[in-house]
Amino acid sequence: MEVKTQKPIDDDKQRPNLGVLSHVPSGQLSGKDDEPSAAFTPAGAAIPISWHVVVALGAAACVAGLYFGLGASTAKNTWLHDFFFERSFVQWITLYVFFLGLGLLVQRTCLYAWEVGFFRLSRESQLHGDWSSVVCRRFRRLKLAIENRPAVEVHEYAKQLAEAEASDLEFGYHVVGELIQILPLLGFFGTVLGLSRGLHKDFLSEIAQADTGIKSFVGAIGTAFDTTLLGLACTIALIILQLLVRKREELFLADLDRAADNFV
C-alpha cells in the first residue's frame, strides 16, 4: 500500500524572524523571499544595535540640554533652580532613565507607523512586500500554508502566528517596564541619600547651637523629598505614555489578526 506523505511548509531556515514592530534593512536579509520560519525570536532581537545607541545618546543629549538650558534660564535661589541643581546627582540620573524610556517608546511609535503603512497596502503588495514587515511576513507565510497544508492546519498555523506576535509585543515592552520600576527606586535612593547627608552633618545638634543647623536640616529634607518627587513624576509620565503607545499596537495586532483570518 502506498503511504502518502504530507508536504511540509518550507519555513525560513536562515531568515531571522523579527519582532512585532522591529525592522532590519532589507540588505541584511538573505535567502529566498518566500522562506517563512517556524522559529520565533523575541521582538526587538533583530533591531540594529545602532538604533539602541541612538536612543541612549539621544537621552544623554536631552539631559545635557536640560542641564544647560535650566542653568542659563533659571535664577539662583528659585525653587526650580534648587530642585535640579541644589539637591543631588540622583536628579539627573532619574532624568536620564526617564528620557531613555521615552526614547524607546518613540522608537516603537516609529516602527508602529512603519507597519501601518504596509497594512494599508493592497493584499497583492503585502504578499510581495518587505519580509522585515510583520504584515507582509504574516500574509506570505499564510499564503504558503494555504498552498501546502489542509484548511484545518492552516487555521491552527494562523493562530500560532498570532500568539507568537502577541508574545513578541509583550517582550518588546520589557525594557521600558524595567525602567519604570527603576525610577521610583531612584527616588527612594535620593531620599535615603539626603537624610544620610543630613545625619552626617549632625544637624540635630547644630539646631540647638546656630542657624547653620536649620539650613543643614532644610537642605537634607529638600533633597529627600525632591528626589522622590521627581522619581514619582517620571514614573507616572512614563507609565501613561507606555499605555498609550502599547494600546495602539494591541489594536493594530487585533486588526491584523482579523485581516489574516479573513485571508485564510
N, C-alpha and C positions, 0 to 999 in steps of 0.2 A: 504494500500500500504506500502510495506516495505521500510523504509528510510535507505539508505546506508550511513554509516559514514566513513569518511576518516581516515585512521590510521596515527596518528601524529608521527613525529620523536622523538625518545627518547633522547632529548638533555640532556647533563650532568647537573644534578641539584646540584651536590656537587663539581664537579671538577672545579678548577679555570681555566679560560681562559687566557692564558699568552699572553704577547705582541709579536710583530713580531719577535724579536730576544731575547726573555727573556728565562730564564731557571730556573727550580726548580728541585732539586734532586727527582728522581722517588719515593723515600721513603716517600716524603711528599704528594704524590698523593693518594687519597683514592677513593673507589668505583670501579665499573666495568671499564674495559678498554674501552669499546665502549659506553661511555656516553658523547656525544658531548653537548655543551652548546649553548643556544640561546643568552645568555648574554655575551657581550664582555667587558672585563676590559682593561684599558689603558696599553700600552706597558710599561714594567718596574715595573708594580704594584706588580708583584709576584716575582721579583728578590730578593733573600735573602738579608736582611739588612747587612749581613757580607760582601757582595760584595761592598756595598757603603762605609762601614767602611774601607775596604782595599784600595779603591780609595782615600779616604780622608787622610789616613795615608801615602799612597804612595806619594801623593802630598806634604805632610809635610816633608817626608824624602828627596824628591828631592830638596826642598827649603833649608833644612838643609845641604845637601851635597853640594849644590851650594855655600852656605854661607861659609862653612869651606874650601871648595876647592878653591874658589876665594881668600879668606883671606890668604891662605897659598901660593898661586901661583902668586899672583899679588903684585907688589911693590907699596908702597905708593907714592902719587903724580902722579900716572899714570891715564890716562883717565878712564880705566876700573875699577880701584880701586875706584876712586872718584865717578864714575857712580853708583856703588852699595852701597858703604859704607859711602859716604860723603853727601848724599842727604837727604833722609828721610825714615821712616819706610814704606812709601807707595810703594816703590820699591819692597819690599819683600812680601807685601800683594798682589800686582799685579802679582808677580811670582807665588804665591800660587794659586790664582784664575786661572791662565793660566794652571798650572800643574793639577789642579782639572778637568778642561775641557778636557785636554789631556788624563787624566786617564779614563774619561767617554767614550771618543772616542776609546781608547784601549779596554775597556770593550765591546763596541758594535762590534768592529772588531773581538774579540774572539768569541762572540756569533754568528756573521755572519759566521765565519769559521765553527762553530759547526753545523749550519743549512745547509751549503753547503755539509757537509759530509752526512747528511740524504738525501739531494736532489739527490745525486749521487747513492743512493742505488736503488735496483730493486723495482718495484711497490709493489711486494708482501712483501718485507721487510718494506716498508713505511707503508703499511696497518697494520702491526703488530709492528711498531716501538714505540719509546718513545712518550707518549702523550704530554710531555712538548715541543716537537719539533713542530714548526709551520707546517713544511712539512708533518709530519706524521699525525698531527691533522687535517689538511686540507683534506687529502685524506680519512681518516677514516670517517670524517663527510660526505663527498660526497658519500662514499660507502653506508652509512646508508640512506642517502637521496635517492639514486638510488633505494634502496630496498623497500622504503616505500612511495615514492611520484611520481606523474606523471612527465614526462620529462620536461614540461614547468616550474613546480615549482622547479625542481632540478636546472635548469639553473638560475632561479631567486635566489635560495639559494646560488649557487656558486658565483653569483655576489655580494650578501650581504657579503659573507665571504671575498671576495677580497677587497671590500670597507672598511670593518671593519679593516682588517690588514693594509691597506694603511693609515687609520686614526691612528692606533697604531704606525706606523712608524713615522708619524708626531709628535705624542705625545712623542715618545722616544727621540727626539732631543730638547725637550722643555727646559730642564735644561741647556744644552750646549748653546742654544740660549740666555738664560738669562745671563749666564756667559760672553758671547760675548758682551752683552750690558753693563755689569758692568765694563769691562776692560777700555774702553775709559773714563768712568766716574771717575774711579780711577786716570787715568792720569790727568784729569781736576782738580780733587781734589788736587793732588800733585802740580799742577800749582798755584792754589789759595793759598795753604799752603806755598809754597816757597815765593810768593810775600807778604803774610801776615807776615811771619817771618822777611822778609827784612824790611817791613814798621815798624815793632815793634822795630827794632834796629835804626830806623830813619836814614837810611844810606844816604839819600839825604843831610841832614845837615852835616853828617860826611864827605862827599866827599869834602866839602869846607875846612875841617879842617886838615885831615890827610889821609894817605893811608889805614887806617883801614876801612874807609867808602867805598873805592873802593872794598876791599876784601869782605865786607858785601854785597855789591851790586852784585858782581860776584857770590857769594855763593847762594844768593836768586834766581838770574836768572838761575843759573845752576840747582837748584832744580826744578824750574818751568818747564824748557824745558826738562830735563832728565826724569822726571816722565811722562810727556806727550809722549815723545819718546818711552819709554818702554811700556806704555799702548797701544799706536797705533801699535807697532810692535807685541805685543802679540795678539792683536785683529785680525790683518791681518793673522798671522800664524794660529790662531785657526779657522778662517773662511775658509781658504784654506783646512785645514785638515778635517773640518766638511763636506765640499763639496765633497771631495774625498771619505770619508767613506760613506756618505749618498748616493752618486751616485751608489756605488756598491750595497747597499741594495735595492735601487729602481730597478736596473737592475735584481737583484735576485728575487724580488717580481714579476716583469714582466714575468720572465721565469717561476716562479711558477704558475702564473695565466694562462699562455699558456698551461702548462702541465695539470692543473686542467680542463681547457676547453676541452682538448683532452680526458681526462679521462671521462668526462661527456658525 
